[in-house]
Amino acid sequence: MRVLIAPDKFAGTLTAVEAAAAIEEGWRRRDPEAEVLVAPMADGGPGFIDVLSAVVDGTLLSVTVRGPLGDDTPATVLLAGETAYVETAQACGLHLVEPKLRRPEDATEDDVLTRIAYAPENDGRSVARMTLERIFGSEQPSTRTMAVLHLLDGHTLEEVAEITGMSVSGVRKRLRGLQAHVNELESIQEGVQ
């Protein structure tokens, strides 16, 4: 008999990899002759790096990022050749915020970019550099300047507009376009899995 075991995570209890291993162990106890293929699944959310690292030859790097409430949060990046896989849920997933503290109306569009920029360690900085190159590679230099002024230096949109000689709506439009580009890259990454 051929058996395919391909679970996603059991939220709050087991990761997809742990669930697949437990199911495989139970199956093999009952039917040791079965041909069992284990293929844990992930939808791009929590557990994505765990599942991907089980099938992609690469190096796992532990980094510290800013969590959804601004606190230090451990995260993992998978480096496979020239590609860095990032699980954004490790930095901004709902599981990191108690239900009573969830206030989506207070969230900002720049969370992912800011977390990348604050990668503290050398390996984390290498991953951040590669990721930023993918994000900013096709952007105008002035857009990069606006992102740095607003996201890293903490300038308001009005201050960025004054510094760059653009209107506030022009700055906002550029930063929204940049965020749309980031979202597009994230969806491509999720589609690759």
Secondary structure as UniProt FT lines:
FT   STRAND          2..5
FT   TURN            11..13
FT   HELIX           16..30
FT   TURN            32..33
FT   STRAND          35..38
FT   TURN            46..47
FT   HELIX           48..55
FT   STRAND          59..66
FT   TURN            68..69
FT   STRAND          72..80
FT   TURN            81..82
FT   STRAND          83..86
FT   HELIX           89..92
FT   HELIX           94..96
FT   HELIX           99..101
FT   HELIX           104..106
FT   TURN            109..110
FT   HELIX           111..117
FT   HELIX           122..136
FT   TURN            137..138
FT   HELIX           141..147
FT   HELIX           148..152
FT   HELIX           157..164
FT   HELIX           168..192
//
